[in-house]
Amino acid sequence: MKKYIFTVFIAILLIVSLKAQVRGKDTLFFTYDKKYLTTHVEIPNHFYIKDGSGVAVGNFYFTEVKKIKNQNVKSKKRCLKKFIRSSKFYDKNKKLKLNDYGLWEYLKDFVIVLVKDVENKKEYIEVESSYEIE
């Protein structure tokens, strides 16, 4: 009986310590550039990047999760276009310049927020990276 209680106690202790080690995702803030990001009327919550390879090969895009109100952001906003083009997933010398799948694999581990200027106010759109092949 003592062995059973001790085993259960150790198991509970291990489960609690494993949950304590779960780390939250880091957040990246990008400026919303309407020349670089496009949406379609049929699917307005998908944001396609200009450098995407296309759905026949595999296409990277962002899917809107939610709009965030009253966000106090002290974090630096980055230019999405510069971020992608300076990454290891982009090579301007190749026919397919962007490795869409690699970019999706990398960004899926982050919380991504697009910061859009609307009528002198900032609108924060939380998105997740997405990838599809048709």
RODO-2510 file (C-alpha; in nm, 4 decimals, decimal comma):
residues 134
     n   res          X          Y          Z
     1     m     0,0000     0,0000     0,0000
     2     k     0,2858     0,2385     0,0835
     3     k     0,4481     0,1679    -0,2541
     4     y     0,1212     0,2453    -0,4331
     5     i     0,0740     0,5784    -0,2524
     6     f     0,4376     0,6701    -0,3130
     7     t     0,4060     0,5870    -0,6858
     8     v     0,0895     0,7956    -0,7213
     9     f     0,2552     1,0849    -0,5362
    10     i     0,5600     1,0747    -0,7668
    11     a     0,3366     1,0567    -1,0765
    12     i     0,1378     1,3625    -0,9667
    13     l     0,4592     1,5488    -0,8885
    14     l     0,5978     1,4716    -1,2359
    15     i     0,2783     1,5848    -1,4104
    16     v     0,2752     1,9135    -1,2193
    17     s     0,6410     1,9809    -1,2968
    18     l     0,5867     1,9096    -1,6683
    19     k     0,2990     2,1581    -1,6864
    20     a     0,5115     2,4208    -1,5139
    21     q     0,7667     2,3979    -1,7954
    22     v     0,5229     2,4776    -2,0778
    23     r     0,6364     2,8037    -2,2320
    24     g     0,4094     3,0567    -2,3981
    25     k     0,4634     3,1665    -2,7539
    26     d     0,6594     3,4814    -2,8340
    27     t     0,4698     3,7585    -3,0122
    28     l     0,5770     3,9279    -3,3349
    29     f     0,4220     4,2601    -3,4398
    30     f     0,4233     4,3474    -3,8110
    31     t     0,2983     4,6610    -3,9810
    32     y     0,0064     4,5938    -4,2142
    33     d     0,1200     4,6873    -4,5654
    34     k    -0,1719     4,6840    -4,8102
    35     k     0,0741     4,6758    -5,1031
    36     y     0,2340     4,3560    -4,9704
    37     l    -0,0695     4,1830    -4,8155
    38     t    -0,3774     4,1061    -5,0235
    39     t    -0,7204     3,9728    -4,9361
    40     h    -0,9994     3,8350    -5,1515
    41     v    -1,3685     3,9206    -5,1246
    42     e    -1,4595     3,5516    -5,0928
    43     i    -1,2235     3,4953    -4,7985
    44     p    -1,1622     3,8303    -4,6277
    45     n    -0,9971     3,6753    -4,3214
    46     h    -0,7046     3,5377    -4,5268
    47     f    -0,4065     3,7667    -4,5845
    48     y    -0,1867     3,6545    -4,8752
    49     i     0,1669     3,7858    -4,9140
    50     k     0,2918     3,9159    -5,2464
    51     d     0,5941     3,6812    -5,2461
    52     g     0,3832     3,3646    -5,2062
    53     s     0,4497     3,0821    -5,4523
    54     g     0,0844     3,0085    -5,5358
    55     v    -0,1540     2,7324    -5,4338
    56     a    -0,0409     2,4917    -5,7074
    57     v     0,3041     2,4689    -5,5473
    58     g     0,2072     2,5553    -5,1898
    59     n     0,1093     2,8957    -5,0629
    60     f     0,1770     3,0729    -4,7341
    61     y    -0,0817     3,3124    -4,5910
    62     f    -0,2111     3,4462    -4,2607
    63     t    -0,5529     3,3572    -4,1206
    64     e    -0,7245     3,6051    -3,8910
    65     v    -0,7809     3,4719    -3,5410
    66     k    -0,9308     3,7811    -3,3790
    67     k    -0,9166     4,1580    -3,3594
    68     i    -0,7598     4,2900    -3,0414
    69     k    -0,8994     4,6070    -2,8877
    70     n    -0,7238     4,8520    -2,6549
    71     q    -0,3825     4,7023    -2,7070
    72     n    -0,0960     4,8785    -2,5305
    73     v     0,1986     4,7760    -2,7410
    74     k     0,5448     4,8727    -2,6337
    75     s     0,7041     4,6182    -2,8610
    76     k     0,8738     4,7183    -3,1843
    77     k     0,6749     4,6737    -3,5046
    78     r     0,8635     4,5146    -3,7900
    79     c     0,8162     4,5490    -4,1624
    80     l     0,6738     4,2151    -4,2803
    81     k     0,8211     4,2476    -4,6298
    82     k     1,1733     4,3154    -4,4972
    83     f     1,1390     4,0367    -4,2410
    84     i     1,0446     3,7786    -4,5046
    85     r     1,2926     3,8933    -4,7670
    86     s     1,5825     3,8928    -4,5216
    87     s     1,4998     3,5441    -4,3910
    88     k     1,6552     3,2112    -4,4837
    89     f     1,3263     3,1206    -4,6552
    90     y     1,3643     3,3790    -4,9325
    91     d     1,6102     3,3636    -5,2235
    92     k     1,5686     3,6241    -5,4955
    93     n     1,7885     3,4225    -5,7341
    94     k     1,5516     3,1234    -5,7507
    95     k     1,2446     3,0886    -5,9723
    96     l     1,0281     3,0224    -5,6650
    97     k     1,1763     3,2879    -5,4412
    98     l     0,9986     3,1920    -5,1183
    99     n     1,0044     2,8602    -4,9363
   100     d     0,6422     2,8930    -4,8220
   101     y     0,6414     2,5706    -4,6221
   102     g     0,9608     2,6613    -4,4363
   103     l     0,8230     3,0050    -4,3505
   104     w     0,5004     2,8469    -4,2219
   105     e     0,6977     2,5956    -4,0112
   106     y     0,8968     2,8796    -3,8547
   107     l     0,6126     3,1248    -3,7901
   108     k     0,3620     2,8719    -3,6555
   109     d     0,5459     2,8841    -3,3222
   110     f     0,4757     3,2572    -3,2774
   111     v     0,1745     3,4699    -3,1974
   112     i     0,1590     3,7168    -3,4871
   113     v    -0,0149     4,0527    -3,4747
   114     l    -0,0663     4,2768    -3,7777
   115     v    -0,0829     4,6452    -3,6853
   116     k    -0,3055     4,8389    -3,9233
   117     d    -0,3570     5,2175    -3,9274
   118     v    -0,7268     5,2958    -3,9730
   119     e    -0,8429     5,6582    -3,9508
   120     n    -0,5501     5,7634    -3,7281
   121     k    -0,6124     5,4703    -3,4942
   122     k    -0,4263     5,1452    -3,4659
   123     e    -0,6123     4,8215    -3,5282
   124     y    -0,4500     4,5015    -3,4042
   125     i    -0,5285     4,1791    -3,5877
   126     e    -0,4033     3,8546    -3,4386
   127     v    -0,3278     3,6054    -3,7149
   128     e    -0,1802     3,2599    -3,7468
   129     s     0,0431     3,1353    -4,0228
   130     s    -0,1216     2,8988    -4,2697
   131     y    -0,0102     2,6885    -4,5642
   132     e    -0,2096     2,5157    -4,8366
   133     i    -0,1608     2,3187    -5,1557
   134     e    -0,4425     2,2663    -5,4055
***
